[in-house]
Amino acid sequence: MDRDEILKALAHPVRVNILAWLKEPQLHFPTQEHPLDLGVCAGQFERCGLSQSTVSSHLAVLQRAGLVTTRRVGQWIFYRRDEETIAAFRKSIGDL
């Protein structure tokens, strides 16, 4: 876990929102055709007012920071929060 990389990722409010949306995907993406246990398909974020390129950029930052994981199913890529990394980061902040 790279705490500096995570702090940079969390510095943008849209990325914080994406993490919040991914915490409760059933509330924010109820119309996704694929099961939400796979994660949220990147295309679903466009419904939240974000363009595809903006979504891709933000998701890439979150993935590099280790805050989300991906799973490819056919042509789709699904995103989920990496709860283990998030918990480790929260603990490391508490140790300051």
Secondary structure, 3 states (H helix, E strand, C coil): CCHHHHHHHCCCHHHHHHHHHHHCHHHHCCCCCCCHHHCEEHHHHHHHCCCHHHHHHHHHHHHHCCCEEEEEECCEEEEEECHHHHHHHHHHHHCC
